[in-house]
Amino acid sequence: MKRNSLRLIIITASFTGLVACNNIGSMDFPGVYKISIPQGNIITQDMVDQLRPGMSKRQVIFVMGTPLVRDPFFQDRWDYIYSFQPGGGQRGQERISVFFVDDQLVSFEGDFVPSAVAEATAEGNTEEPIN
């Protein structure tokens, strides 16, 4: 009888341990450091404010850095993408696409707008400066 109850306790403890190991991936252990993961090109408002129509590709690289994505079939579009995930947090992403014609900057679009556009919109001015 004593031997059967010891065997039952060991089997129950083993089974409980196996079930607990199954959920380890979903548990957050206190005190465990989770790294932040930055990827891509850091994009700032100051960088976007320096972009001007007519800039050459070399000037854009000087201001923005080397683009993360250059389409080999469409050389006149560069994409700058930055994503950041704080340790254990929600991932955020910013992007800007730069367009060229004859190796000259003509426009850009994305999550950033030039400060002049933002100020004009805040003041209620309906005129949009050329970006």
Backbone as CSV, one residue per row, in Angstrom:
resi,resn,N_x,N_y,N_z,CA_x,CA_y,CA_z,C_x,C_y,C_z
1,MET,0.831,-1.188,0.000,0.000,0.000,0.000,0.876,1.252,0.000
2,LYS,1.898,1.235,0.848,2.790,2.383,0.936,3.534,2.574,-0.391
3,ARG,3.896,1.467,-1.022,4.605,1.521,-2.281,3.705,2.084,-3.394
4,ASN,2.444,1.730,-3.430,1.501,2.228,-4.436,1.248,3.726,-4.275
5,SER,1.136,4.207,-3.072,0.909,5.639,-2.850,2.160,6.436,-3.219
6,LEU,3.361,5.900,-2.962,4.596,6.573,-3.373,4.673,6.628,-4.894
7,ARG,4.316,5.549,-5.548,4.320,5.500,-7.011,3.305,6.507,-7.572
8,LEU,2.136,6.610,-6.968,1.115,7.554,-7.397,1.591,8.991,-7.240
9,ILE,2.287,9.281,-6.162,2.822,10.635,-5.937,3.867,10.972,-6.991
10,ILE,4.748,10.039,-7.305,5.795,10.267,-8.308,5.174,10.478,-9.693
11,ILE,4.195,9.671,-10.045,3.537,9.821,-11.343,2.806,11.159,-11.426
12,THR,2.125,11.540,-10.364,1.404,12.820,-10.340,2.377,13.991,-10.450
13,ALA,3.494,13.948,-9.740,4.488,15.020,-9.798,5.112,15.102,-11.186
14,SER,5.400,13.976,-11.797,5.970,13.957,-13.148,4.986,14.539,-14.156
15,PHE,3.741,14.135,-14.060,2.723,14.636,-14.971,2.539,16.147,-14.807
16,THR,2.515,16.615,-13.561,2.387,18.049,-13.296,3.573,18.809,-13.875
17,GLY,4.773,18.261,-13.730,5.964,18.893,-14.279,5.927,18.975,-15.790
18,LEU,5.473,17.927,-16.451,5.374,17.941,-17.904,4.341,18.953,-18.393
19,VAL,3.226,19.059,-17.714,2.202,20.025,-18.085,2.727,21.444,-17.882
20,ALA,3.466,21.681,-16.820,4.028,23.006,-16.553,5.045,23.384,-17.618
21,CYS,5.846,22.436,-18.091,6.844,22.719,-19.126,6.196,23.075,-20.457
22,ASN,5.012,22.608,-20.687,4.311,22.898,-21.931,3.984,24.383,-22.059
23,ASN,3.791,25.096,-20.961,3.379,26.500,-20.979,4.529,27.465,-20.748
24,ILE,5.766,27.017,-20.758,6.890,27.905,-20.455,6.992,29.038,-21.461
25,GLY,6.756,28.767,-22.742,6.875,29.804,-23.761,5.916,30.960,-23.566
26,SER,4.775,30.738,-22.971,3.782,31.794,-22.821,3.902,32.535,-21.496
27,MET,4.789,32.074,-20.611,4.931,32.731,-19.309,6.008,33.799,-19.380
28,ASP,5.828,34.866,-18.656,6.836,35.899,-18.525,7.480,35.755,-17.166
29,PHE,8.752,35.432,-17.186,9.478,35.284,-15.934,9.899,36.654,-15.432
30,PRO,9.671,36.953,-14.166,10.076,38.256,-13.631,11.598,38.361,-13.602
31,GLY,12.076,39.552,-13.943,13.511,39.799,-13.894,14.256,39.361,-15.138
32,VAL,13.571,38.804,-16.127,14.237,38.392,-17.355,14.275,39.589,-18.296
33,TYR,15.488,39.921,-18.793,15.671,41.074,-19.668,15.304,40.708,-21.097
34,LYS,14.482,41.511,-21.730,14.126,41.319,-23.131,14.710,42.489,-23.908
35,ILE,15.473,42.187,-24.954,16.162,43.234,-25.690,15.201,43.975,-26.618
36,SER,15.544,45.228,-26.873,14.827,46.023,-27.863,15.451,45.733,-29.221
37,ILE,14.625,45.681,-30.262,15.108,45.306,-31.578,14.839,46.450,-32.566
38,PRO,15.878,47.257,-32.887,15.736,48.256,-33.948,16.203,47.668,-35.274
39,GLN,15.500,47.975,-36.355,15.888,47.493,-37.675,15.632,48.565,-38.715
40,GLY,16.533,48.678,-39.687,16.346,49.588,-40.807,17.055,50.903,-40.613
41,ASN,16.573,51.912,-41.327,17.142,53.256,-41.309,16.391,54.119,-40.308
42,ILE,17.123,54.743,-39.412,16.487,55.693,-38.498,16.069,56.915,-39.308
43,ILE,14.832,57.311,-39.169,14.288,58.453,-39.900,13.852,59.501,-38.882
44,THR,14.337,60.730,-39.048,13.946,61.813,-38.144,13.275,62.930,-38.943
45,GLN,12.557,63.771,-38.240,11.895,64.903,-38.884,12.927,65.871,-39.460
46,ASP,14.067,66.035,-38.799,15.122,66.919,-39.313,15.627,66.440,-40.673
47,MET,15.743,65.140,-40.827,16.198,64.590,-42.106,15.192,64.896,-43.210
48,VAL,13.923,64.701,-42.917,12.876,64.950,-43.910,12.822,66.427,-44.265
49,ASP,13.028,67.309,-43.293,12.994,68.753,-43.552,14.130,69.204,-44.463
50,GLN,15.203,68.443,-44.557,16.333,68.809,-45.409,16.142,68.396,-46.865
51,LEU,15.170,67.546,-47.139,14.934,67.104,-48.515,14.308,68.232,-49.331
52,ARG,14.862,68.459,-50.515,14.393,69.509,-51.411,14.253,68.944,-52.821
53,PRO,13.252,69.389,-53.571,13.150,68.962,-54.973,14.407,69.381,-55.733
54,GLY,14.858,68.497,-56.619,16.046,68.789,-57.412,17.334,68.246,-56.818
55,MET,17.272,67.697,-55.613,18.485,67.120,-55.025,18.900,65.888,-55.821
56,SER,20.204,65.670,-55.924,20.695,64.480,-56.610,20.588,63.271,-55.675
57,LYS,20.767,62.087,-56.246,20.710,60.876,-55.431,21.823,60.874,-54.380
58,ARG,22.984,61.401,-54.727,24.095,61.461,-53.756,23.756,62.387,-52.593
59,GLN,23.085,63.487,-52.880,22.690,64.410,-51.813,21.647,63.772,-50.899
60,VAL,20.723,63.012,-51.480,19.707,62.332,-50.668,20.389,61.286,-49.785
61,ILE,21.355,60.559,-50.317,22.086,59.582,-49.503,22.830,60.289,-48.377
62,PHE,23.382,61.472,-48.645,24.080,62.230,-47.599,23.128,62.611,-46.468
63,VAL,21.904,62.991,-46.812,20.929,63.412,-45.804,20.277,62.218,-45.112
64,MET,19.819,61.237,-45.897,18.995,60.147,-45.362,19.769,58.860,-45.082
65,GLY,20.929,58.720,-45.699,21.659,57.467,-45.588,21.299,56.546,-46.741
66,THR,21.932,55.397,-46.776,21.666,54.425,-47.829,20.279,53.828,-47.627
67,PRO,19.459,53.777,-48.671,18.103,53.249,-48.503,18.107,51.767,-48.171
68,LEU,17.134,51.360,-47.401,17.011,49.959,-47.025,16.587,49.113,-48.216
69,VAL,15.700,49.652,-49.058,15.186,48.893,-50.196,15.397,49.700,-51.470
70,ARG,16.110,49.100,-52.426,16.243,49.647,-53.782,15.750,48.577,-54.738
71,ASP,14.677,48.856,-55.416,14.114,47.905,-56.368,15.011,47.861,-57.606
72,PRO,15.547,46.699,-57.946,16.441,46.636,-59.111,15.727,46.919,-60.431
73,PHE,14.407,46.796,-60.473,13.666,47.047,-61.701,13.106,48.464,-61.773
74,PHE,13.092,49.170,-60.654,12.579,50.537,-60.619,13.565,51.366,-59.803
75,GLN,14.623,51.822,-60.436,15.728,52.499,-59.765,15.374,53.900,-59.256
76,ASP,14.237,54.424,-59.661,13.873,55.787,-59.279,12.992,55.852,-58.045
77,ARG,12.907,54.770,-57.306,12.169,54.772,-56.040,13.042,54.112,-54.982
78,TRP,13.226,54.835,-53.875,13.974,54.302,-52.740,13.039,54.280,-51.542
79,ASP,13.122,53.221,-50.765,12.295,53.096,-49.567,13.177,53.048,-48.330
80,TYR,12.872,53.935,-47.399,13.532,53.953,-46.096,12.514,53.439,-45.086
81,ILE,12.863,52.378,-44.384,11.948,51.760,-43.427,12.671,51.589,-42.100
82,TYR,11.999,51.937,-41.017,12.553,51.755,-39.682,11.499,51.098,-38.807
83,SER,11.873,50.005,-38.191,10.954,49.371,-37.244,11.675,49.185,-35.916
84,PHE,10.918,49.312,-34.853,11.480,49.215,-33.511,10.499,48.463,-32.632
85,GLN,11.031,47.472,-31.944,10.214,46.720,-30.998,10.893,46.756,-29.646
86,PRO,10.319,47.521,-28.704,10.885,47.512,-27.357,10.736,46.123,-26.746
87,GLY,11.638,45.761,-25.873,11.622,44.431,-25.273,10.256,44.056,-24.736
88,GLY,9.639,43.078,-25.337,8.332,42.607,-24.893,7.185,43.517,-25.263
89,GLY,7.439,44.575,-26.044,6.380,45.528,-26.368,5.859,45.374,-27.779
90,GLN,5.062,46.343,-28.157,4.438,46.358,-29.468,5.409,46.937,-30.489
91,ARG,5.485,46.347,-31.682,6.391,46.813,-32.725,5.802,48.020,-33.435
92,GLY,6.631,49.042,-33.639,6.225,50.222,-34.384,7.052,50.325,-35.653
93,GLN,6.502,50.967,-36.692,7.220,51.073,-37.953,6.980,52.436,-38.569
94,GLU,8.039,52.999,-39.160,7.967,54.251,-39.891,8.559,54.014,-41.266
95,ARG,8.040,54.707,-42.266,8.580,54.538,-43.609,8.463,55.835,-44.388
96,ILE,9.337,55.954,-45.371,9.273,57.060,-46.312,9.796,56.551,-47.646
97,SER,9.117,56.902,-48.722,9.523,56.532,-50.073,9.943,57.794,-50.798
98,VAL,11.093,57.737,-51.466,11.661,58.882,-52.171,11.635,58.561,-53.665
99,PHE,11.180,59.529,-54.488,11.035,59.306,-55.929,11.930,60.260,-56.704
100,PHE,12.550,59.735,-57.750,13.466,60.505,-58.589,13.004,60.463,-60.036
101,VAL,13.351,61.521,-60.780,13.213,61.552,-62.230,14.520,62.125,-62.751
102,ASP,15.169,61.389,-63.645,16.476,61.784,-64.192,17.478,62.069,-63.078
103,ASP,17.515,61.202,-62.096,18.429,61.291,-60.943,18.249,62.556,-60.120
104,GLN,17.081,63.168,-60.160,16.766,64.349,-59.362,15.543,64.039,-58.510
105,LEU,15.573,64.427,-57.241,14.453,64.198,-56.334,13.251,65.018,-56.793
106,VAL,12.105,64.340,-56.935,10.887,65.055,-57.317,9.855,65.042,-56.197
107,SER,9.773,63.958,-55.424,8.791,63.915,-54.336,9.128,62.792,-53.381
108,PHE,8.433,62.801,-52.260,8.534,61.715,-51.288,7.209,61.609,-50.561
109,GLU,6.955,60.410,-50.038,5.710,60.170,-49.317,5.971,59.167,-48.211
110,GLY,5.103,59.182,-47.223,5.250,58.225,-46.137,4.696,58.768,-44.840
111,ASP,5.311,58.343,-43.749,4.821,58.700,-42.423,5.275,60.076,-41.963
112,PHE,6.164,60.723,-42.706,6.665,62.041,-42.340,6.252,63.045,-43.398
113,VAL,5.979,64.259,-42.965,5.740,65.373,-43.879,6.702,66.486,-43.484
114,PRO,7.082,67.357,-44.428,7.960,68.472,-44.070,7.304,69.364,-43.014
115,SER,8.101,69.982,-42.185,7.569,70.824,-41.104,6.704,71.948,-41.638
116,ALA,7.028,72.498,-42.810,6.231,73.586,-43.383,4.816,73.107,-43.677
117,VAL,4.663,71.876,-44.137,3.328,71.335,-44.410,2.563,71.148,-43.109
118,ALA,3.238,70.652,-42.088,2.587,70.436,-40.796,2.147,71.764,-40.181
119,GLU,2.988,72.794,-40.292,2.645,74.106,-39.733,1.485,74.732,-40.500
120,ALA,1.498,74.599,-41.835,0.431,75.174,-42.643,-0.900,74.495,-42.345
121,THR,-0.885,73.203,-42.141,-2.106,72.472,-41.822,-2.631,72.875,-40.447
122,ALA,-1.738,73.074,-39.493,-2.146,73.448,-38.140,-2.753,74.854,-38.116
123,GLU,-2.266,75.745,-38.993,-2.769,77.111,-39.019,-4.045,77.241,-39.852
124,GLY,-4.438,76.172,-40.538,-5.640,76.217,-41.348,-5.387,76.713,-42.756
125,ASN,-4.147,76.861,-43.132,-3.792,77.307,-44.469,-4.021,76.142,-45.425
126,THR,-4.739,76.383,-46.530,-5.038,75.293,-47.454,-3.972,75.138,-48.535
127,GLU,-3.045,76.084,-48.645,-1.996,75.959,-49.646,-0.961,74.945,-49.161
128,GLU,-0.589,74.035,-50.045,0.413,73.042,-49.701,1.713,73.352,-50.413
129,PRO,2.813,73.449,-49.667,4.101,73.633,-50.347,4.467,72.371,-51.121
130,ILE,5.241,72.554,-52.157,5.695,71.414,-52.951,6.739,70.652,-52.159
131,ASN,6.568,69.343,-52.058,7.574,68.572,-51.334,8.453,67.902,-52.299
